[in-house]
Amino acid sequence: MSWSVNIGSIAGTAIRIHVTFLLLLAFFFIQGWAAGSINDGVNSVVFVVLVFACVLAHEFGHIFTARAFGVETPDVTLLPIGGVARLARIPEKPGQEFLIAIAGPLVNVAIAVALIAVTPTHLSVVHLAAMESPKLSMIDRLAVINLFLAAFNMIPAFPMDGGRVLRALLAIRLGHVRATEIAATIGQWAAFAFGFIGLLSYNIGGFMLIFIAFFVYLAAASEAQMVALRAMSRDVPVTAAMVTQFATLTGDEHIDAAVETLLQTSQTEFPVVDGNRRLIGVVGRAEIIRALRELGPSAPVSDVMVKDIPTIERSHRLEEAFRLLQEKSLPAVGVVDFAGRLIGLVTAETVGEMLMVRKALPEGAKLGPWSRPAGV
């Protein structure tokens, strides 16, 4: 995620903090200082850090459960509104998705139970409403906030944990695609509700609700689109969606030659090939411009290209290329003939064009491998 910095890793998963998180710490420090003293400001910051440690534990509940099902977990990012664990994929088996989704809130419940068992606590909704107040016991506030995190995340609005639980339960009877559509729709309506409540609140909580509403709405729409694309690509040969007319570069060409090629085409991604037209990397428009500025026009393309780009044979289905793009966060996937020579390229842009073509078809129509069933 952009605007985030890596602060370490746990069990192979990188931990990143978004720069806006520092603004949150500064806000609570200033608020605590204004309400009392510098010590109060420091205590407020310590409390926020402890809360986000609980959020991090929540995300690792998802991560470790996902790993049990063979899902890669590259990183987790802490934002002012919470944490986001990046999983390579969400299993389509309802039982697996259910367990991954429920694991996070269960971690928060376990933390709250542990705090209550170890130290005397006096749980109250008042503690939640004044969680930044240094006058209340930090243990009380932490116990309540963990129960709140568990309850809030279980709201059945996709992409929150409760929405994923809802999708898993619906998928048992309706299938993954239809279940996603329903959960995403509920999520978007919930986003409207969060935003409306936020507009009526003239405090930091209202602002956070508006921010959450924006995030939930976009995430729900994005997940629904990705699931629809994955389902659509299952019966389509990769040759039907790949780009076949494109300019290539070689690893020993200089950046100035890449710039000339960039200006002569409308491509955003350029495959880099060897003498036998085998794919050895991909370099994008942004990388070319950055290399020109930082390394100069005589730097070789091989120094700035993205290496280890996967390839699939032309006989494979588009679903495999789409899965690689999604799981590996790659700029492109190469399509090769049986001799390993590059014959096509699949990018996120080409997949998006595929979706537009399908949506533009009248119901019941068919165009090549694309079709749009009635009622879709």
N, C-alpha and C positions, 0 to 999 in steps of 0.2 A: 504494500500500500504506500502511495506517495506521501511525502511529508511525515514520514515516521523514521525513527532511528532504532537500530538494533542494540539492545542492552545486555544480551546474553542468550543462553538457551537452556532448556530443561529437557533431558531425555531426547535430544536431537531435534527438538522443535524450537525455532528461534522466537525470542520474545522481543516485540517491537512496541515502542511508545510513540503515539502521534504527538507532534509538537504542540497541538492545542491542549494536550493533557497538562503541560506546564502552565498554561494560562489558568486552568482550573485550580491548580495548586496555589498559584499567586492570588486568585480570587478569594479562596478560603483563608489564606494567611492574612490578607488585608481585612477581610470581614471579621476574623477573630481578633485581630489587633485593634480594630476600630471599636469592637464591643467590649474590650477589656484591656489586655496588655500584649506585649510581644509573646509572652509565654502562651497566652490563649491562642494567638495566631499559629504558633508552632504546634500546639496540641491539635488544632483544626487540621493542619497539614498531615500530622501523624495519623489522625483518624481517617482522612481521605486515602492515605497510602494503605492503611489496613483494609479499608473497604475494597480497594482495587486489588489487594492481595487475595481477598475472597472471590472477587470477580475472576481473577486469574485461575484460582482453584476450580471455579465453575467451568471455565473453558477447558481446563485439562481433564475434567470429568468427561467432556465430549471427546477430547483428543485420545485419551487412553482407551475409551470404549470403541472408538472408530478404529484404532490400531488393532484391536482384538479381531476385527473383521477384515483386516488387510488393507485398510484405507490409509494412505500417506497423509501426514499432517505437517506441512512445511513450516508454518509460523502462526503466531497469535499476536494480534495488535490491540493495545489498550487505547481506547478513545474516551473522551469526556462522558459519553453516554454509555460506556461499558466496554466489553471485550468482544473481539471477533476472531474466532479460530478459523483458519483457512484449511479446509479439508480438500484433498484432491478430488473427492467425489462423495456424493451421498448415496448409500446403497439403495437400490430400488426394492429390495426385499422389505416388506412392511415391518417385520419383527426386528430387523437390524436397525432400521431408521428409528423405530420407537425407542430402542434401548439407548442409542446414541443421543437422541433428543432429551430423554428423561434423565440422563446421567448428570447433566449440569445442575438442574434444580435440586436433585438429590444431594449433591455435594453441599449446597448452601444449607439445606435442612440439617445435614450431618454436622456442619460447623455450628449452627445455632444450638443444636442439642448438646454438643460438646461444651459450648460456652455456658449453657444453663446448668449442666451437670458439674462442671468444675468450680464455678464461682456463683455466689448468690446473685440472682438477677430479679428485676421487677419489670416484667415486660408490659409495655403499654404503647398504644398508638401514638401517644404524646411524644414518645422518644423518636418515633419516625418523623413526626412533623417538625421536631427541633433537633435533628440529628447533628447539626453543626454546632449546637450549644455546648460549651465546655462545662456547663453546670450539671449536666447529666453524666452518669457513669458511662465510660467508653465501652465497657463490656455489655451494658444494657443496650446501648445504641447498636453495637455490632451484632448482637443476637437478633434484634428487631430488623435491622437492615438485611440480614441474611434470609430471614423469613419473608421479607418483602420481595427480595430478589427472586426467590423461588416462586412466590405467588405471581409476581408480575410477568416473569418469563413463561409461566404456564397459561397466560391468556391465549386462547385458541385463535391467534392471528398470525398467519405466516408472514415473515420468516422466523418469528420467535419460536422458542422451544415448544410452546403449546400448539402453535400452528403446525410444526413438524409432527408432533404427536397426533394431531387431528388428521394430517395427511396420511400417516401410517395406518391409522385405524380405518379411514375411508378407502385406502388402497386395497384393503383386504377384499372388499366387495366391488369397488368401482374401477380398480386399476390405477396405476401410478399417474398417468396423464390427467385423467378426469379428477382424481383426488387433488392433484396440484392446482388445477383450475379453480376448484371450490375453495381450497385453503388460501390461495392467492387473492381471490375475490374478497373473502372475509378479512384478510389482512389489509387490503386497500380500504375497505370500509372502516376498519379499526383505525387506520391512519387518519382518515377524515375526522373521526371522533377525537383522537388525541390532539389533532391540530385545532379543532374547535374549542376543546377545553383549555388548551394552551393559550388561545387568543383571549379567553375570558379571564385568564390569570395574569396579574400584573406583578410577577415576581420571577426569580430565577427558575423555579419549577415549571412555570408556564413556558418559558423560553426553551427549556429542555424538552418539554412535551412536543413543541413544534418541531424541534430538531429530530426527535424520535419519529414523529409522524412522517417527516420527509424521508428519512432513512427506510422506514417500514414500507412506505408506498413504492419507492423505487426498487427495493430488494424483492418485494412480492412480484412486481411486474417482471423483473429480470429473471427470477426463478421460473415463473410460468413460461416465459419465452424459451429459456434453455431446455426445459423438459419437452416442450412442443418440438423444438428443433431436433432433439435427440430421438424422439419417437418418429419424426418425419424421415430421419436419415437412415433408419434401419433397413429399409427395402430399396435404397437408392445406391447404385454403383458409384464409387468415388469419381469415376471418369465423367459423370454427369454434372458434377459441381466444381471440377477443378479448372483453374486457369491454364490455358495451353499456349497462349500467345503472350510471352513476357521476355524482357531483356535479362540477361545473366551477366554476372561479373566473375572474374577469376581472383583467386587469393593474392596473386602477385601484382595485380593492377593497383595503381595509386589512387588516392582519394580524388585527385583532380579528374581522372577518367570516370570515376563513379559519379561525380558531380555532373559531368557532361551527359552521362546516361540518364541521370535523374531529371535533368532539364528537358530531355528529348522524349520522355515517357510520362505517363500518369500513374505509374506504379508507386506503391508505398513500401513494398517489400521486394528486395532483390535477392534471388538465389545466387549463391557463390558455388561454382562448380570447378572440378579439376579438368585435366586434359581429356578424360574419358567421359565427360559430362555427368560425373557422379556428384551428388550434392555433398558439400563439405561445410556449408553454413548459410546463414541468411543475414543480410544487413538491411536495416530500415532507413527511411528518409531521415529520421531524427538522428540516428547514429552517424550517418554520412555528414550531416551539417555540423554535429558536435565534433567529429573527428577533424573536419576542415578547420574549425576554430581552435581546437586544442592541440592537435598534432601536426597540422599543416597539410598542404596538398600532396606532399611526397610520401606520406605514410601509406603502407600497404593495406588493402582492404582486409586481409587476414587478421590484422591487429584489432579490428573493431567489430568483426562479424560475430553473430551468435552461433556458437558451434553446437555439435551434437543434436542437430535437427533430425528428428525421426523421419523415416520414409516408409511408405506402404506400397505394395504392388497394385497395379491397375485393376486386378481382379477382385480387390477387397471392396467392402461396403463403406459408404460415407460415414456411417456411425463410428467406425474406428478412428478416422481422421478427426472427427468432432470430439471424441473422447480424449484424444491426445492433446488437442488444442486447449480443452478445458482443464484437464488434470495437470498438465505441465506448464500452463500459462505461456505457451509458445507463440511466436509471431506467425508461424506457418508450419505446414506439414508437406513434405515432398511426396509426389507420386512417381513411381519408377516403373520401367518395363522389366521384363524377366532377366535382362542383362544388368540391371541396376542403374540404367541411364535415366536421368530426370526427364519426365515428359509432362509433368503438370505440378501445380501448386494449389494447396487449399489453405486459405487464410480466414480469419474471422470476418473479413469483409465479404468474401465469396459466400460464406455461410449465411450472412445477413441478407445478401441479394437473393439467395435461394428461398429464404423465408418470405421476402417481399413478392417473389414470383408466385409462390403458393397462395399467399393471401389475396393476390390480385385475380386469381382464377375464380370464375363463377362456380357456385356450388354444383358439385357433380361433374365438373369439367376435368379434363386430363390433357396435359401438355408434356409429351415425352415421359420421363419418369415421375413427373410431378402430378399430383391429383389433389382435389379438395372434395372430400365426401360431403354429402348434403348434411346441413346442420352444423358444420364446423366453421 
